Amino acid sequence: MSGSDLAKEKAFQQEIAEHLEAHGWLHSPTSAGYDKQRALFPEDVLGWLATSDLTWTSLGYRRGFWVYRCW
């Protein structure tokens, strides 16, 4: 990727991040707390689970993954 292409890509990424942030999404400019292996922010997932309107009957960590059953 050339320098010009890289600059365009960074500007494009920034525009997407700003749009999402303006519509209620959280944005971490430093990526602090990001779990690369699972490709997510664990605190965000746990926060979503705590505030979701789903009925969770079982949630646990098995074999390295969060698993759930929902009825």
N, CA, C and O of each residue as an XYZ file, in Angstrom:
284
protein
N       0.857     -1.162      0.000
C       0.000      0.000      0.000
C       0.905      1.227      0.000
O       1.818      1.339      0.819
N       0.647      2.129     -0.912
C       1.466      3.332     -1.011
C       1.134      4.301      0.121
O       0.129      4.144      0.815
N       1.986      5.296      0.294
C       1.762      6.295      1.332
C       0.448      7.027      1.154
O      -0.250      7.316      2.126
N       0.112      7.326     -0.097
C      -1.152      8.009     -0.390
C      -2.350      7.127     -0.050
O      -3.336      7.589      0.524
N      -2.247      5.840     -0.418
C      -3.333      4.903     -0.104
C      -3.496      4.735      1.398
O      -4.615      4.655      1.904
N      -2.378      4.681      2.106
C      -2.421      4.526      3.560
C      -3.086      5.738      4.210
O      -3.877      5.592      5.142
N      -2.764      6.930      3.717
C      -3.375      8.149      4.258
C      -4.887      8.143      4.023
O      -5.657      8.548      4.894
N      -5.306      7.684      2.846
C      -6.737      7.608      2.550
C      -7.422      6.589      3.454
O      -8.532      6.823      3.933
N      -6.757      5.456      3.684
C      -7.327      4.412      4.538
C      -7.488      4.919      5.969
O      -8.523      4.686      6.594
N      -6.475      5.609      6.493
C      -6.550      6.147      7.861
C      -7.691      7.155      7.974
O      -8.429      7.149      8.959
N      -7.836      8.015      6.976
C      -8.921      9.003      6.992
C     -10.279      8.304      6.939
O     -11.221      8.720      7.613
N     -10.378      7.248      6.140
C     -11.614      6.480      6.033
C     -11.951      5.819      7.369
O     -13.099      5.862      7.811
N     -10.958      5.209      8.009
C     -11.167      4.586      9.317
C     -11.618      5.617     10.347
O     -12.516      5.350     11.146
N     -10.997      6.788     10.328
C     -11.346      7.845     11.272
C     -12.785      8.312     11.054
O     -13.515      8.553     12.015
N     -13.184      8.436      9.800
C     -14.551      8.870      9.496
C     -15.574      7.852     10.004
O     -16.610      8.232     10.550
N     -15.290      6.578      9.827
C     -16.189      5.530     10.321
C     -16.278      5.587     11.842
O     -17.373      5.530     12.402
N     -15.134      5.700     12.512
C     -15.113      5.749     13.978
C     -15.900      6.950     14.493
O     -16.653      6.826     15.459
N     -15.735      8.107     13.863
C     -16.459      9.310     14.284
C     -17.964      9.148     14.080
O     -18.755      9.559     14.929
N     -18.355      8.554     12.966
C     -19.784      8.334     12.701
C     -20.388      7.398     13.749
O     -21.450      7.686     14.300
N     -19.721      6.290     14.021
C     -20.232      5.344     15.008
C     -20.311      5.979     16.394
O     -21.286      5.786     17.120
N     -19.278      6.735     16.751
C     -19.256      7.398     18.058
C     -20.403      8.408     18.176
O     -21.011      8.536     19.239
N     -20.695      9.117     17.096
C     -21.784     10.099     17.098
C     -23.149      9.434     17.239
O     -24.130     10.091     17.586
N     -23.210      8.139     16.971
C     -24.468      7.402     17.056
C     -24.492      6.429     18.230
O     -25.195      5.419     18.201
N     -23.709      6.751     19.270
C     -23.803      6.001     20.517
C     -22.786      4.901     20.742
O     -22.758      4.300     21.816
N     -21.959      4.626     19.765
C     -20.948      3.588     19.952
C     -19.786      4.145     20.760
O     -19.481      5.336     20.692
N     -19.147      3.278     21.520
C     -17.960      3.669     22.268
C     -16.740      3.513     21.372
O     -16.678      2.604     20.544
N     -15.773      4.407     21.545
C     -14.562      4.375     20.726
C     -13.357      4.461     21.640
O     -13.281      5.343     22.496
N     -12.429      3.563     21.466
C     -11.206      3.559     22.264
C     -10.023      3.881     21.355
O      -9.551      3.002     20.634
N      -9.541      5.107     21.373
C      -8.427      5.461     20.491
C      -7.137      4.703     20.809
O      -6.254      4.599     19.958
N      -7.025      4.178     22.018
C      -5.801      3.455     22.387
C      -5.978      1.943     22.338
O      -5.000      1.207     22.469
N      -7.187      1.473     22.154
C      -7.517      0.036     22.153
C      -7.200     -0.635     23.484
O      -7.009     -1.850     23.537
N      -7.144      0.147     24.553
C      -6.893     -0.421     25.880
C      -8.013     -1.384     26.240
O      -9.190     -1.045     26.122
N      -7.654     -2.573     26.676
C      -8.633     -3.568     27.072
C      -9.109     -4.468     25.946
O      -9.930     -5.357     26.170
N      -8.600     -4.249     24.729
C      -9.028     -5.055     23.582
C      -8.367     -6.430     23.632
O      -7.157     -6.537     23.830
N      -9.162     -7.472     23.453
C      -8.669     -8.851     23.449
C      -8.498     -9.283     21.992
O      -9.475     -9.601     21.315
N      -7.244     -9.293     21.512
C      -6.980     -9.628     20.109
C      -7.392    -11.054     19.770
O      -7.903    -11.311     18.680
N      -7.174    -11.975     20.692
C      -7.491    -13.373     20.422
C      -8.985    -13.561     20.158
O      -9.373    -14.338     19.286
N      -9.805    -12.856     20.903
C     -11.257    -12.993     20.749
C     -11.869    -11.887     19.887
O     -13.055    -11.928     19.562
N     -11.050    -10.903     19.523
C     -11.478     -9.790     18.666
C     -12.663     -9.034     19.253
O     -13.659     -8.779     18.576
N     -12.529     -8.679     20.545
C     -13.590     -7.921     21.201
C     -13.059     -7.259     22.463
O     -11.952     -7.544     22.920
N     -13.869     -6.376     23.008
C     -13.596     -5.763     24.302
C     -14.427     -6.525     25.331
O     -15.645     -6.350     25.366
N     -13.813     -7.365     26.170
C     -14.582     -8.169     27.130
C     -15.525     -7.345     28.006
O     -16.645     -7.779     28.275
N     -15.099     -6.181     28.449
C     -15.955     -5.351     29.298
C     -17.219     -4.927     28.553
O     -18.290     -4.835     29.153
N     -17.102     -4.668     27.256
C     -18.282     -4.310     26.460
C     -19.260     -5.474     26.383
O     -20.470     -5.289     26.512
N     -18.730     -6.673     26.171
C     -19.591     -7.856     26.078
C     -20.301     -8.097     27.401
O     -21.508     -8.340     27.428
N     -19.555     -8.029     28.497
C     -20.163     -8.251     29.810
C     -21.193     -7.170     30.128
O     -22.232     -7.459     30.721
N     -20.913     -5.935     29.741
C     -21.880     -4.855     29.929
C     -23.138     -5.081     29.121
O     -24.244     -4.838     29.603
N     -22.973     -5.549     27.883
C     -24.127     -5.843     27.042
C     -24.955     -6.969     27.651
O     -26.183     -6.889     27.692
N     -24.291     -8.004     28.117
C     -25.018     -9.115     28.733
C     -25.804     -8.654     29.959
O     -26.933     -9.090     30.182
N     -25.199     -7.773     30.748
C     -25.845     -7.303     31.974
C     -27.066     -6.434     31.687
O     -27.988     -6.376     32.500
N     -27.080     -5.759     30.540
C     -28.176     -4.832     30.250
C     -29.096     -5.309     29.133
O     -30.049     -4.612     28.784
N     -28.831     -6.468     28.575
C     -29.658     -6.956     27.469
C     -31.021     -7.397     27.982
O     -31.197     -7.673     29.169
N     -31.965     -7.458     27.083
C     -33.331     -7.834     27.422
C     -33.583     -9.319     27.146
O     -34.724     -9.740     26.954
N     -32.515    -10.096     27.129
C     -32.639    -11.521     26.865
C     -32.728    -12.284     28.178
O     -32.262    -11.810     29.214
N     -33.316    -13.440     28.128
C     -33.385    -14.298     29.304
C     -32.237    -15.294     29.221
O     -32.264    -16.223     28.415
N     -31.245    -15.093     30.050
C     -30.076    -15.972     30.053
C     -30.264    -16.996     31.158
O     -30.415    -16.646     32.328
N     -30.253    -18.238     30.781
C     -30.412    -19.284     31.788
C     -29.078    -19.853     32.221
O     -28.962    -20.403     33.316
N     -28.081    -19.727     31.381
C     -26.780    -20.280     31.723
C     -25.701    -19.522     30.968
O     -25.783    -19.366     29.750
N     -24.709    -19.061     31.675
C     -23.584    -18.377     31.056
C     -22.333    -18.826     31.776
O     -22.267    -18.778     33.004
N     -21.358    -19.253     31.035
C     -20.130    -19.703     31.660
C     -18.969    -19.676     30.690
O     -19.139    -19.433     29.495
N     -17.801    -19.927     31.220
C     -16.566    -19.921     30.442
C     -16.080    -21.358     30.359
O     -15.647    -21.931     31.359
N     -16.153    -21.939     29.167
C     -15.768    -23.340     28.997
C     -14.826    -23.484     27.814
O     -15.068    -22.941     26.735
N     -13.760    -24.215     28.032
C     -12.782    -24.496     26.974
C     -12.296    -23.220     26.293
O     -12.061    -23.204     25.084
N     -12.148    -22.169     27.064
C     -11.628    -20.921     26.532
C     -12.634    -20.026     25.840
O     -12.247    -19.037     25.217
N     -13.929    -20.350     25.933
C     -14.950    -19.541     25.274
C     -16.101    -19.262     26.224
O     -16.433    -20.087     27.075
N     -16.711    -18.081     26.068
C     -17.952    -17.798     26.777
C     -19.048    -18.577     26.072
O     -19.177    -18.511     24.850
N     -19.822    -19.302     26.826
C     -20.921    -20.080     26.250
C     -22.208    -19.736     26.988
O     -22.178    -19.353     28.157
N     -23.324    -19.871     26.308
C     -24.610    -19.578     26.930
C     -25.692    -20.471     26.348
O     -25.561    -21.015     25.252
N     -26.736    -20.600     27.098
C     -27.965    -21.233     26.621
C     -29.084    -20.244     26.884
O     -29.181    -19.677     27.972
N     -29.902    -20.046     25.915
C     -30.999    -19.084     26.039
C     -32.287    -19.754     25.597
O     -32.359    -20.317     24.505
N     -33.290    -19.694     26.434
C     -34.593    -20.267     26.089
C     -35.584    -19.156     25.902
O     -36.751    -19.412     25.606
